[in-house]
Amino acid sequence: MRLRTFLGVIMAAVLLSIGLASISGCATTVTQTVPVIQSTSVLAVVQTSSVTPVNAPATVMPVTAPAAETTVTTPAPITTTESQQILLAGIRSTDVQPYGGVYYVNAVTAKSLVDNTQAIFLDARWLVDYNTAHIFGAISLPVHSIWDGTIDPETILLNKEAVIIAYCAPGCPAGLELAEELYVRGYRNVFVLDGGYLVWQDAGYAMVTQTAKP
């Protein structure tokens, strides 16, 4: 009995020794087969990988030009011809200038402007006076109506290059005041009929008069 027990102890010791050796061998094998990754290996992987640089320019896509838009052309303002400009320059060089850019003209000169430049007469008096008598073709534009905002001259006189002759009655300042007001608003060919509408009438030029009722 003792011998059998002794032999069992010996066999157990042998088996234990063999098992420990096997375990030790496995550990050795694991240690040998695990790869060690060096820092240089990581760098090599990064360098050979296809990573797009951050600063690389983006791909430029072709831009299709927009369709041409329809152009709306604004008609050019009517301007005087070269010969008419020469006429105006001659008047400015010989006639009196009562206000910067505004000149007096007599009846003969005014008639020449009407015939050669299609000048516009503007009656600066009150409408009641205009209805009594005015130069043929003249437009009623009381200067006081501009000052109080009743009339905006730019809604009547669209072309600021038009030749304009303002007038009133003899001794009345309204004609000059109207011419000054228009010049300030950007009209550049502005004149004043010296002596008022009566000098035009006395010269025998066309007038419109109110027929007196019996």
C-alpha positions in Angstrom: 0.0 0.0 0.0 2.7 2.4 0.9 4.7 1.4 -2.2 1.6 2.1 -4.4 1.1 5.5 -2.8 4.8 6.4 -3.2 4.7 5.5 -6.9 1.6 7.6 -7.3 3.3 10.6 -5.8 6.3 10.1 -8.0 4.1 9.9 -11.1 2.2 13.0 -10.1 5.5 14.9 -9.7 6.7 13.7 -13.1 3.4 14.9 -14.7 3.6 18.2 -13.0 7.1 18.7 -14.2 6.1 17.9 -17.8 3.1 20.3 -17.6 5.3 23.2 -16.3 7.8 22.6 -19.1 5.0 22.7 -21.7 3.6 25.9 -20.2 7.1 27.5 -20.2 7.5 26.5 -23.9 4.3 28.0 -24.9 5.2 31.3 -23.2 8.5 31.3 -25.0 6.7 30.7 -28.3 4.3 33.5 -27.8 7.0 35.9 -26.9 8.9 35.0 -30.1 6.0 35.3 -32.5 4.6 38.7 -31.3 6.0 41.4 -33.7 7.5 44.5 -32.2 6.4 47.6 -34.0 9.1 50.2 -34.2 8.5 54.0 -34.6 10.3 53.9 -37.9 7.7 51.4 -39.1 4.9 53.7 -38.3 6.7 56.6 -40.1 7.2 54.4 -43.1 3.5 53.5 -43.2 2.5 57.2 -43.0 4.9 58.2 -45.8 3.7 55.5 -48.2 0.0 55.9 -47.5 -2.1 57.9 -50.1 -3.2 60.7 -47.8 -4.3 63.9 -49.6 -2.3 66.9 -48.3 -4.3 69.5 -46.5 -3.0 72.3 -48.6 -3.7 70.6 -51.9 -5.9 72.9 -54.2 -9.5 71.9 -54.7 -10.5 70.6 -58.1 -11.7 73.6 -60.1 -15.0 72.9 -61.9 -15.6 74.6 -65.2 -18.1 77.5 -64.8 -20.7 77.9 -67.5 -21.2 81.5 -68.5 -24.7 82.8 -67.9 -26.9 83.5 -70.8 -26.7 87.1 -72.1 -29.3 89.4 -70.6 -31.4 91.7 -72.7 -29.9 95.2 -72.6 -32.4 98.0 -72.2 -31.0 101.1 -73.9 -32.1 104.4 -72.6 -32.4 107.0 -75.4 -29.7 109.6 -75.3 -30.9 113.1 -74.4 -31.6 115.5 -77.3 -28.6 117.9 -77.8 -28.2 120.9 -80.0 -26.2 120.6 -83.2 -22.7 122.1 -83.6 -24.1 125.1 -85.5 -26.6 125.7 -82.7 -23.9 125.5 -80.1 -21.9 128.2 -82.1 -25.0 130.4 -82.0 -25.4 129.9 -78.3 -21.7 130.6 -77.7 -22.0 133.9 -79.7 -25.0 135.0 -77.7 -23.2 134.3 -74.4 -20.2 136.3 -75.5 -22.1 139.5 -76.3 -25.2 139.6 -74.1 -25.5 140.6 -70.4 -25.1 137.8 -67.8 -27.4 138.7 -64.9 -26.8 135.4 -63.2 -24.0 132.8 -63.4 -24.8 130.8 -66.5 -28.0 132.8 -67.4 -28.0 135.4 -70.1 -30.4 138.2 -71.3 -31.5 138.2 -74.9 -33.4 140.8 -76.9 -36.4 140.0 -79.1 -34.3 139.6 -82.3 -31.9 137.2 -80.6 -34.8 135.3 -79.0 -36.4 135.0 -82.4 -33.1 133.6 -83.8 -33.0 131.0 -81.0 -36.6 130.0 -81.7 -36.0 129.6 -85.4 -32.6 127.8 -85.1 -32.7 125.8 -81.9 -36.5 125.2 -81.3 -36.2 127.2 -78.1 -38.9 126.9 -75.5 -40.6 130.0 -74.1 -41.6 129.8 -70.4 -44.0 132.4 -69.0 -43.0 133.0 -65.4 -46.1 135.0 -64.5 -49.3 134.0 -62.8 -51.6 131.8 -64.9 -54.3 134.6 -65.1 -51.7 136.9 -66.7 -50.6 134.1 -69.1 -54.3 133.6 -70.1 -54.6 137.3 -70.9 -51.7 137.4 -73.3 -48.6 135.4 -73.9 -46.0 134.6 -76.6 -47.2 132.1 -79.1 -46.1 128.6 -78.1 -45.1 129.6 -74.6 -45.6 127.3 -71.6 -47.0 128.6 -68.4 -44.6 127.9 -65.6 -45.1 130.4 -62.7 -42.0 130.6 -60.6 -44.0 130.8 -57.4 -45.6 127.4 -58.2 -42.1 125.9 -58.2 -41.2 127.5 -54.9 -44.3 126.3 -53.2 -44.0 122.8 -54.6 -47.1 122.9 -56.8 -45.2 122.2 -60.0 -42.0 120.2 -60.5 -40.3 121.6 -63.6 -38.5 118.4 -64.3 -41.8 116.7 -65.1 -42.4 119.3 -67.8 -38.9 119.9 -69.1 -37.4 116.5 -69.5 -34.4 117.5 -71.6 -31.9 119.6 -69.6 -30.1 120.5 -72.7 -33.1 122.3 -74.2 -32.8 125.9 -75.0 -35.1 127.8 -72.7 -36.2 131.5 -72.8 -38.0 132.7 -69.6 -39.9 135.9 -69.6 -42.5 137.9 -67.6 -43.7 141.5 -68.0 -41.5 144.6 -68.2 -40.0 145.4 -64.8 -41.1 142.0 -63.4 -38.3 139.9 -61.8 -40.2 136.6 -62.3 -38.5 135.7 -65.6 -35.0 136.1 -64.2 -36.0 134.2 -61.0 -37.4 131.3 -63.1 -34.2 131.2 -65.2 -32.1 131.1 -62.0 -34.2 128.4 -60.5 -33.9 126.2 -63.6 -30.1 126.7 -63.9 -29.7 125.6 -60.3 -31.7 122.5 -61.2 -29.3 121.6 -63.9 -30.6 123.3 -67.0 -27.7 124.8 -68.9 -29.1 126.6 -71.9 -31.3 129.1 -70.1 -31.9 132.7 -71.3 -34.1 135.6 -70.2 -36.1 137.8 -72.6 -34.9 141.3 -71.8 -37.9 143.7 -71.4 -40.5 141.0 -71.1 -43.1 139.8 -73.5 -44.0 143.3 -74.7 -40.7 143.6 -76.6 -41.7 140.5 -78.5 -45.1 141.9 -79.2 -43.7 145.3 -80.3 -41.4 143.5 -82.7 -44.5 142.1 -84.4 -43.8 138.5 -83.5 -46.6 136.0 -82.9 -48.7 136.5 -79.7 -51.8 134.8 -78.2 -54.2 137.2 -76.7 -57.5 136.7 -75.0 -60.5 138.0 -77.0 -62.3 140.6 -75.1 -66.0 139.9 -74.5 -68.5 142.6 -75.5 
